[in-house]
């Protein structure tokens, strides 16, 4: 009975040792994936910020052109002689 317990304990220790060897490799893979995802996140955030900036510039240009169009329409109709 004692021999069975020792054999079972030895087997558990061997399995634990094998699992411990796999863990660092898996952790490294997870770290690599995490770094890759963080890089993609930062790139996406930068693209989002660039698009917001571009949208603001386009909105200002549209407003400017709308004002100019309104002034030209007013002149064409004879209001700005």
Gaussian input, Z-matrix of N, CA and C with variables (Angstrom, degrees):
# hf/3-21g

backbone

0 1
 N
 C     1     B1
 C     2     B2     1     A1
 N     3     B3     2     A2     1     D1
 C     4     B4     3     A3     2     D2
 C     5     B5     4     A4     3     D3
 N     6     B6     5     A5     4     D4
 C     7     B7     6     A6     5     D5
 C     8     B8     7     A7     6     D6
 N     9     B9     8     A8     7     D7
 C    10    B10     9     A9     8     D8
 C    11    B11    10    A10     9     D9
 N    12    B12    11    A11    10    D10
 C    13    B13    12    A12    11    D11
 C    14    B14    13    A13    12    D12
 N    15    B15    14    A14    13    D13
 C    16    B16    15    A15    14    D14
 C    17    B17    16    A16    15    D15
 N    18    B18    17    A17    16    D16
 C    19    B19    18    A18    17    D17
 C    20    B20    19    A19    18    D18
 N    21    B21    20    A20    19    D19
 C    22    B22    21    A21    20    D20
 C    23    B23    22    A22    21    D21
 N    24    B24    23    A23    22    D22
 C    25    B25    24    A24    23    D23
 C    26    B26    25    A25    24    D24
 N    27    B27    26    A26    25    D25
 C    28    B28    27    A27    26    D26
 C    29    B29    28    A28    27    D27
 N    30    B30    29    A29    28    D28
 C    31    B31    30    A30    29    D29
 C    32    B32    31    A31    30    D30
 N    33    B33    32    A32    31    D31
 C    34    B34    33    A33    32    D32
 C    35    B35    34    A34    33    D33
 N    36    B36    35    A35    34    D34
 C    37    B37    36    A36    35    D35
 C    38    B38    37    A37    36    D36
 N    39    B39    38    A38    37    D37
 C    40    B40    39    A39    38    D38
 C    41    B41    40    A40    39    D39
 N    42    B42    41    A41    40    D40
 C    43    B43    42    A42    41    D41
 C    44    B44    43    A43    42    D42
 N    45    B45    44    A44    43    D43
 C    46    B46    45    A45    44    D44
 C    47    B47    46    A46    45    D45
 N    48    B48    47    A47    46    D46
 C    49    B49    48    A48    47    D47
 C    50    B50    49    A49    48    D48
 N    51    B51    50    A50    49    D49
 C    52    B52    51    A51    50    D50
 C    53    B53    52    A52    51    D51
 N    54    B54    53    A53    52    D52
 C    55    B55    54    A54    53    D53
 C    56    B56    55    A55    54    D54
 N    57    B57    56    A56    55    D55
 C    58    B58    57    A57    56    D56
 C    59    B59    58    A58    57    D57
 N    60    B60    59    A59    58    D58
 C    61    B61    60    A60    59    D59
 C    62    B62    61    A61    60    D60
 N    63    B63    62    A62    61    D61
 C    64    B64    63    A63    62    D62
 C    65    B65    64    A64    63    D63
 N    66    B66    65    A65    64    D64
 C    67    B67    66    A66    65    D65
 C    68    B68    67    A67    66    D66
 N    69    B69    68    A68    67    D67
 C    70    B70    69    A69    68    D68
 C    71    B71    70    A70    69    D69
 N    72    B72    71    A71    70    D70
 C    73    B73    72    A72    71    D71
 C    74    B74    73    A73    72    D72
 N    75    B75    74    A74    73    D73
 C    76    B76    75    A75    74    D74
 C    77    B77    76    A76    75    D75
 N    78    B78    77    A77    76    D76
 C    79    B79    78    A78    77    D77
 C    80    B80    79    A79    78    D78
 N    81    B81    80    A80    79    D79
 C    82    B82    81    A81    80    D80
 C    83    B83    82    A82    81    D81
 N    84    B84    83    A83    82    D82
 C    85    B85    84    A84    83    D83
 C    86    B86    85    A85    84    D84
 N    87    B87    86    A86    85    D85
 C    88    B88    87    A87    86    D86
 C    89    B89    88    A88    87    D87
 N    90    B90    89    A89    88    D88
 C    91    B91    90    A90    89    D89
 C    92    B92    91    A91    90    D90
 N    93    B93    92    A92    91    D91
 C    94    B94    93    A93    92    D92
 C    95    B95    94    A94    93    D93
 N    96    B96    95    A95    94    D94
 C    97    B97    96    A96    95    D95
 C    98    B98    97    A97    96    D96
 N    99    B99    98    A98    97    D97
 C   100   B100    99    A99    98    D98
 C   101   B101   100   A100    99    D99
 N   102   B102   101   A101   100   D100
 C   103   B103   102   A102   101   D101
 C   104   B104   103   A103   102   D102
 N   105   B105   104   A104   103   D103
 C   106   B106   105   A105   104   D104
 C   107   B107   106   A106   105   D105
 N   108   B108   107   A107   106   D106
 C   109   B109   108   A108   107   D107
 C   110   B110   109   A109   108   D108
 N   111   B111   110   A110   109   D109
 C   112   B112   111   A111   110   D110
 C   113   B113   112   A112   111   D111
 N   114   B114   113   A113   112   D112
 C   115   B115   114   A114   113   D113
 C   116   B116   115   A115   114   D114
 N   117   B117   116   A116   115   D115
 C   118   B118   117   A117   116   D116
 C   119   B119   118   A118   117   D117
 N   120   B120   119   A119   118   D118
 C   121   B121   120   A120   119   D119
 C   122   B122   121   A121   120   D120
 N   123   B123   122   A122   121   D121
 C   124   B124   123   A123   122   D122
 C   125   B125   124   A124   123   D123
 N   126   B126   125   A125   124   D124
 C   127   B127   126   A126   125   D125
 C   128   B128   127   A127   126   D126
 N   129   B129   128   A128   127   D127
 C   130   B130   129   A129   128   D128
 C   131   B131   130   A130   129   D129
 N   132   B132   131   A131   130   D130
 C   133   B133   132   A132   131   D131
 C   134   B134   133   A133   132   D132
 N   135   B135   134   A134   133   D133
 C   136   B136   135   A135   134   D134
 C   137   B137   136   A136   135   D135
 N   138   B138   137   A137   136   D136
 C   139   B139   138   A138   137   D137
 C   140   B140   139   A139   138   D138
 N   141   B141   140   A140   139   D139
 C   142   B142   141   A141   140   D140
 C   143   B143   142   A142   141   D141
 N   144   B144   143   A143   142   D142
 C   145   B145   144   A144   143   D143
 C   146   B146   145   A145   144   D144
 N   147   B147   146   A146   145   D145
 C   148   B148   147   A147   146   D146
 C   149   B149   148   A148   147   D147
 N   150   B150   149   A149   148   D148
 C   151   B151   150   A150   149   D149
 C   152   B152   151   A151   150   D150
 N   153   B153   152   A152   151   D151
 C   154   B154   153   A153   152   D152
 C   155   B155   154   A154   153   D153
 N   156   B156   155   A155   154   D154
 C   157   B157   156   A156   155   D155
 C   158   B158   157   A157   156   D156
 N   159   B159   158   A158   157   D157
 C   160   B160   159   A159   158   D158
 C   161   B161   160   A160   159   D159
 N   162   B162   161   A161   160   D160
 C   163   B163   162   A162   161   D161
 C   164   B164   163   A163   162   D162
 N   165   B165   164   A164   163   D163
 C   166   B166   165   A165   164   D164
 C   167   B167   166   A166   165   D165
 N   168   B168   167   A167   166   D166
 C   169   B169   168   A168   167   D167
 C   170   B170   169   A169   168   D168
 N   171   B171   170   A170   169   D169
 C   172   B172   171   A171   170   D170
 C   173   B173   172   A172   171   D171
 N   174   B174   173   A173   172   D172
 C   175   B175   174   A174   173   D173
 C   176   B176   175   A175   174   D174
 N   177   B177   176   A176   175   D175
 C   178   B178   177   A177   176   D176
 C   179   B179   178   A178   177   D177
 N   180   B180   179   A179   178   D178
 C   181   B181   180   A180   179   D179
 C   182   B182   181   A181   180   D180
 N   183   B183   182   A182   181   D181
 C   184   B184   183   A183   182   D182
 C   185   B185   184   A184   183   D183
 N   186   B186   185   A185   184   D184
 C   187   B187   186   A186   185   D185
 C   188   B188   187   A187   186   D186
 N   189   B189   188   A188   187   D187
 C   190   B190   189   A189   188   D188
 C   191   B191   190   A190   189   D189
 N   192   B192   191   A191   190   D190
 C   193   B193   192   A192   191   D191
 C   194   B194   193   A193   192   D192
 N   195   B195   194   A194   193   D193
 C   196   B196   195   A195   194   D194
 C   197   B197   196   A196   195   D195
 N   198   B198   197   A197   196   D196
 C   199   B199   198   A198   197   D197
 C   200   B200   199   A199   198   D198
 N   201   B201   200   A200   199   D199
 C   202   B202   201   A201   200   D200
 C   203   B203   202   A202   201   D201
 N   204   B204   203   A203   202   D202
 C   205   B205   204   A204   203   D203
 C   206   B206   205   A205   204   D204
 N   207   B207   206   A206   205   D205
 C   208   B208   207   A207   206   D206
 C   209   B209   208   A208   207   D207
 N   210   B210   209   A209   208   D208
 C   211   B211   210   A210   209   D209
 C   212   B212   211   A211   210   D210
 N   213   B213   212   A212   211   D211
 C   214   B214   213   A213   212   D212
 C   215   B215   214   A214   213   D213
 N   216   B216   215   A215   214   D214
 C   217   B217   216   A216   215   D215
 C   218   B218   217   A217   216   D216
 N   219   B219   218   A218   217   D217
 C   220   B220   219   A219   218   D218
 C   221   B221   220   A220   219   D219
 N   222   B222   221   A221   220   D220
 C   223   B223   222   A222   221   D221
 C   224   B224   223   A223   222   D222
 N   225   B225   224   A224   223   D223
 C   226   B226   225   A225   224   D224
 C   227   B227   226   A226   225   D225
 N   228   B228   227   A227   226   D226
 C   229   B229   228   A228   227   D227
 C   230   B230   229   A229   228   D228
 N   231   B231   230   A230   229   D229
 C   232   B232   231   A231   230   D230
 C   233   B233   232   A232   231   D231
 N   234   B234   233   A233   232   D232
 C   235   B235   234   A234   233   D233
 C   236   B236   235   A235   234   D234
 N   237   B237   236   A236   235   D235
 C   238   B238   237   A237   236   D236
 C   239   B239   238   A238   237   D237
 N   240   B240   239   A239   238   D238
 C   241   B241   240   A240   239   D239
 C   242   B242   241   A241   240   D240

   B1=1.4539
   B2=1.5310
   B3=1.3009
   B4=1.4618
   B5=1.5220
   B6=1.3218
   B7=1.4720
   B8=1.5194
   B9=1.3351
   B10=1.4592
   B11=1.5276
   B12=1.3035
   B13=1.4699
   B14=1.5201
   B15=1.3164
   B16=1.4756
   B17=1.5326
   B18=1.3395
   B19=1.4654
   B20=1.5340
   B21=1.3330
   B22=1.4608
   B23=1.5257
   B24=1.3273
   B25=1.4630
   B26=1.5313
   B27=1.2985
   B28=1.4578
   B29=1.5227
   B30=1.3174
   B31=1.4633
   B32=1.5282
   B33=1.3226
   B34=1.4693
   B35=1.5287
   B36=1.3141
   B37=1.4721
   B38=1.5298
   B39=1.3215
   B40=1.4646
   B41=1.5295
   B42=1.3195
   B43=1.4672
   B44=1.5307
   B45=1.3265
   B46=1.4615
   B47=1.5282
   B48=1.3130
   B49=1.4604
   B50=1.5261
   B51=1.3325
   B52=1.4647
   B53=1.5243
   B54=1.3255
   B55=1.4688
   B56=1.5255
   B57=1.3094
   B58=1.4707
   B59=1.5199
   B60=1.3247
   B61=1.4582
   B62=1.5232
   B63=1.3162
   B64=1.4565
   B65=1.5237
   B66=1.2973
   B67=1.4608
   B68=1.5315
   B69=1.3289
   B70=1.4742
   B71=1.5297
   B72=1.3290
   B73=1.4623
   B74=1.5234
   B75=1.3288
   B76=1.4601
   B77=1.5190
   B78=1.3270
   B79=1.4609
   B80=1.5224
   B81=1.3078
   B82=1.4660
   B83=1.5266
   B84=1.3308
   B85=1.4655
   B86=1.5253
   B87=1.3229
   B88=1.4613
   B89=1.5197
   B90=1.3316
   B91=1.4707
   B92=1.5223
   B93=1.3275
   B94=1.4677
   B95=1.5265
   B96=1.3368
   B97=1.4633
   B98=1.5214
   B99=1.3238
   B100=1.4603
   B101=1.5285
   B102=1.3203
   B103=1.4664
   B104=1.5305
   B105=1.3147
   B106=1.4621
   B107=1.5291
   B108=1.3206
   B109=1.4641
   B110=1.5215
   B111=1.3276
   B112=1.4633
   B113=1.5224
   B114=1.3206
   B115=1.4609
   B116=1.5272
   B117=1.3272
   B118=1.4722
   B119=1.5282
   B120=1.3325
   B121=1.4573
   B122=1.5216
   B123=1.3369
   B124=1.4666
   B125=1.5286
   B126=1.3313
   B127=1.4661
   B128=1.5311
   B129=1.3241
   B130=1.4643
   B131=1.5222
   B132=1.3349
   B133=1.4659
   B134=1.5229
   B135=1.3378
   B136=1.4626
   B137=1.5299
   B138=1.3320
   B139=1.4593
   B140=1.5225
   B141=1.3257
   B142=1.4645
   B143=1.5270
   B144=1.3250
   B145=1.4624
   B146=1.5262
   B147=1.3251
   B148=1.4632
   B149=1.5282
   B150=1.3337
   B151=1.4620
   B152=1.5273
   B153=1.3298
   B154=1.4695
   B155=1.5216
   B156=1.3310
   B157=1.4601
   B158=1.5261
   B159=1.3295
   B160=1.4630
   B161=1.5268
   B162=1.3305
   B163=1.4624
   B164=1.5262
   B165=1.3209
   B166=1.4646
   B167=1.5192
   B168=1.3298
   B169=1.4621
   B170=1.5263
   B171=1.3281
   B172=1.4714
   B173=1.5308
   B174=1.3271
   B175=1.4655
   B176=1.5252
   B177=1.3349
   B178=1.4706
   B179=1.5229
   B180=1.3284
   B181=1.4627
   B182=1.5275
   B183=1.3375
   B184=1.4655
   B185=1.5285
   B186=1.3293
   B187=1.4668
   B188=1.5265
   B189=1.3264
   B190=1.4607
   B191=1.5312
   B192=1.3264
   B193=1.4642
   B194=1.5310
   B195=1.3204
   B196=1.4672
   B197=1.5284
   B198=1.3389
   B199=1.4677
   B200=1.5278
   B201=1.3368
   B202=1.4628
   B203=1.5276
   B204=1.3094
   B205=1.4553
   B206=1.5295
   B207=1.3224
   B208=1.4607
   B209=1.5144
   B210=1.3303
   B211=1.4609
   B212=1.5294
   B213=1.3249
   B214=1.4656
   B215=1.5228
   B216=1.3278
   B217=1.4659
   B218=1.5204
   B219=1.3252
   B220=1.4579
   B221=1.5267
   B222=1.3438
   B223=1.4682
   B224=1.5187
   B225=1.3611
   B226=1.4564
   B227=1.5279
   B228=1.2864
   B229=1.4593
   B230=1.5434
   B231=1.2938
   B232=1.4582
   B233=1.5074
   B234=1.3018
   B235=1.4500
   B236=1.5149
   B237=1.2865
   B238=1.4586
   B239=1.5049
   B240=1.3148
   B241=1.4652
   B242=1.4757
   A1=110.19
   A2=116.45
   A3=121.20
   A4=110.12
   A5=116.51
   A6=120.75
   A7=110.16
   A8=118.63
   A9=122.18
   A10=110.29
   A11=116.56
   A12=120.41
   A13=111.12
   A14=115.86
   A15=120.01
   A16=109.63
   A17=116.22
   A18=119.84
   A19=110.95
   A20=115.83
   A21=119.72
   A22=110.66
   A23=117.67
   A24=121.82
   A25=110.47
   A26=117.24
   A27=121.44
   A28=110.60
   A29=116.76
   A30=121.31
   A31=110.64
   A32=117.19
   A33=120.96
   A34=111.26
   A35=116.54
   A36=120.20
   A37=110.92
   A38=117.09
   A39=120.97
   A40=110.58
   A41=115.98
   A42=119.59
   A43=111.12
   A44=115.82
   A45=120.21
   A46=110.93
   A47=116.72
   A48=120.73
   A49=110.47
   A50=116.76
   A51=120.54
   A52=110.00
   A53=117.26
   A54=120.61
   A55=110.77
   A56=117.05
   A57=120.60
   A58=111.86
   A59=117.29
   A60=120.43
   A61=111.11
   A62=117.34
   A63=120.67
   A64=111.57
   A65=117.43
   A66=121.65
   A67=113.64
   A68=120.02
   A69=117.72
   A70=112.91
   A71=117.01
   A72=120.24
   A73=110.16
   A74=116.73
   A75=120.40
   A76=111.01
   A77=116.82
   A78=120.48
   A79=110.99
   A80=117.19
   A81=121.09
   A82=110.56
   A83=116.19
   A84=119.82
   A85=110.77
   A86=116.18
   A87=119.79
   A88=111.48
   A89=117.16
   A90=120.04
   A91=110.99
   A92=116.51
   A93=120.59
   A94=111.05
   A95=116.25
   A96=119.90
   A97=110.27
   A98=116.19
   A99=120.35
   A100=111.02
   A101=116.64
   A102=120.48
   A103=110.76
   A104=116.22
   A105=120.42
   A106=110.62
   A107=116.51
   A108=119.99
   A109=111.55
   A110=117.13
   A111=119.79
   A112=111.13
   A113=116.71
   A114=120.76
   A115=110.33
   A116=116.67
   A117=120.40
   A118=111.00
   A119=116.82
   A120=120.64
   A121=110.76
   A122=116.63
   A123=120.20
   A124=111.25
   A125=116.45
   A126=119.89
   A127=110.65
   A128=116.35
   A129=120.69
   A130=110.93
   A131=116.67
   A132=120.10
   A133=111.39
   A134=116.97
   A135=120.41
   A136=110.05
   A137=117.17
   A138=120.11
   A139=110.68
   A140=116.20
   A141=120.72
   A142=110.06
   A143=116.63
   A144=120.54
   A145=110.60
   A146=117.19
   A147=120.79
   A148=110.87
   A149=116.13
   A150=119.56
   A151=111.51
   A152=116.90
   A153=120.11
   A154=110.58
   A155=116.07
   A156=120.63
   A157=110.09
   A158=115.87
   A159=120.77
   A160=110.70
   A161=117.26
   A162=121.12
   A163=110.22
   A164=117.34
   A165=120.69
   A166=111.55
   A167=116.03
   A168=120.10
   A169=110.61
   A170=116.31
   A171=119.56
   A172=110.48
   A173=117.17
   A174=119.97
   A175=111.27
   A176=116.59
   A177=120.05
   A178=110.70
   A179=117.13
   A180=121.02
   A181=110.50
   A182=117.13
   A183=120.89
   A184=110.10
   A185=116.34
   A186=119.76
   A187=110.72
   A188=116.07
   A189=121.07
   A190=110.18
   A191=116.43
   A192=119.89
   A193=111.16
   A194=117.47
   A195=120.49
   A196=110.34
   A197=116.69
   A198=120.72
   A199=110.42
   A200=115.41
   A201=119.46
   A202=110.45
   A203=117.48
   A204=121.70
   A205=110.16
   A206=116.17
   A207=119.89
   A208=111.72
   A209=117.13
   A210=121.14
   A211=110.56
   A212=117.36
   A213=120.63
   A214=110.78
   A215=116.99
   A216=120.81
   A217=109.99
   A218=116.79
   A219=122.09
   A220=109.91
   A221=116.33
   A222=120.00
   A223=112.42
   A224=115.94
   A225=120.38
   A226=110.22
   A227=118.33
   A228=121.82
   A229=111.12
   A230=116.54
   A231=119.42
   A232=114.86
   A233=118.27
   A234=120.01
   A235=113.83
   A236=118.29
   A237=119.04
   A238=113.60
   A239=118.09
   A240=121.70
   A241=110.98
   D1=-42.71
   D2=178.20
   D3=-65.14
   D4=-37.56
   D5=178.53
   D6=-63.06
   D7=-39.96
   D8=178.74
   D9=-62.91
   D10=-42.02
   D11=179.06
   D12=-64.30
   D13=-41.90
   D14=179.39
   D15=-65.22
   D16=-43.36
   D17=178.94
   D18=-62.46
   D19=-42.85
   D20=179.92
   D21=-65.80
   D22=-41.10
   D23=177.91
   D24=-64.09
   D25=-41.51
   D26=178.04
   D27=-63.11
   D28=-42.76
   D29=178.25
   D30=-62.66
   D31=-44.04
   D32=177.85
   D33=-61.76
   D34=-40.17
   D35=179.02
   D36=-65.28
   D37=-39.10
   D38=178.35
   D39=-65.57
   D40=-42.19
   D41=178.11
   D42=-64.13
   D43=-40.97
   D44=178.76
   D45=-63.71
   D46=-40.82
   D47=178.58
   D48=-63.35
   D49=-41.18
   D50=178.75
   D51=-65.34
   D52=-41.26
   D53=178.75
   D54=-65.96
   D55=-38.36
   D56=178.91
   D57=-63.84
   D58=-31.73
   D59=178.89
   D60=-72.61
   D61=-32.90
   D62=179.53
   D63=-75.10
   D64=-32.49
   D65=-173.62
   D66=-58.06
   D67=-47.48
   D68=-179.98
   D69=-59.85
   D70=-37.30
   D71=178.75
   D72=-64.94
   D73=-45.10
   D74=178.82
   D75=-63.80
   D76=-40.43
   D77=178.37
   D78=-63.14
   D79=-40.08
   D80=178.50
   D81=-64.25
   D82=-41.28
   D83=177.69
   D84=-63.20
   D85=-42.07
   D86=178.12
   D87=-65.07
   D88=-39.79
   D89=176.98
   D90=-61.96
   D91=-42.69
   D92=179.10
   D93=-62.47
   D94=-44.11
   D95=178.86
   D96=-64.09
   D97=-40.79
   D98=179.64
   D99=-62.58
   D100=-44.85
   D101=178.61
   D102=-62.33
   D103=-41.16
   D104=178.80
   D105=-63.14
   D106=-43.87
   D107=179.35
   D108=-66.33
   D109=-38.45
   D110=177.39
   D111=-63.75
   D112=-40.65
   D113=177.88
   D114=-62.01
   D115=-45.27
   D116=178.26
   D117=-63.35
   D118=-38.06
   D119=178.46
   D120=-62.66
   D121=-46.22
   D122=179.55
   D123=-63.21
   D124=-40.39
   D125=177.83
   D126=-63.29
   D127=-42.23
   D128=179.73
   D129=-65.64
   D130=-41.64
   D131=177.61
   D132=-62.38
   D133=-39.90
   D134=178.40
   D135=-65.24
   D136=-42.69
   D137=177.76
   D138=-61.22
   D139=-40.55
   D140=179.05
   D141=-62.40
   D142=-45.38
   D143=179.36
   D144=-63.59
   D145=-41.24
   D146=177.94
   D147=-62.11
   D148=-41.11
   D149=179.04
   D150=-66.13
   D151=-37.90
   D152=177.33
   D153=-63.64
   D154=-42.64
   D155=178.56
   D156=-62.74
   D157=-46.16
   D158=-179.99
   D159=-62.46
   D160=-40.34
   D161=179.03
   D162=-63.32
   D163=-42.28
   D164=178.05
   D165=-61.09
   D166=-42.57
   D167=178.58
   D168=-64.64
   D169=-40.92
   D170=-179.97
   D171=-67.57
   D172=-39.50
   D173=177.78
   D174=-61.47
   D175=-42.05
   D176=178.19
   D177=-64.38
   D178=-41.07
   D179=179.11
   D180=-64.90
   D181=-41.56
   D182=178.15
   D183=-61.93
   D184=-43.50
   D185=178.42
   D186=-61.02
   D187=-44.63
   D188=-179.91
   D189=-61.74
   D190=-45.96
   D191=-179.79
   D192=-66.46
   D193=-36.37
   D194=178.07
   D195=-63.82
   D196=-41.95
   D197=177.83
   D198=-62.83
   D199=-45.56
   D200=179.38
   D201=-62.74
   D202=-39.68
   D203=179.07
   D204=-64.86
   D205=-41.34
   D206=177.86
   D207=-62.45
   D208=-41.29
   D209=178.49
   D210=-65.11
   D211=-42.43
   D212=179.60
   D213=-65.57
   D214=-41.60
   D215=178.39
   D216=-61.23
   D217=-41.98
   D218=179.48
   D219=-61.87
   D220=-42.81
   D221=179.50
   D222=-66.76
   D223=-42.22
   D224=-178.82
   D225=-63.28
   D226=-34.96
   D227=-178.89
   D228=-78.02
   D229=-3.96
   D230=175.24
   D231=94.81
   D232=12.44
   D233=-178.27
   D234=-87.00
   D235=-12.45
   D236=-174.64
   D237=-118.12
   D238=45.87
   D239=-176.71
   D240=-73.80

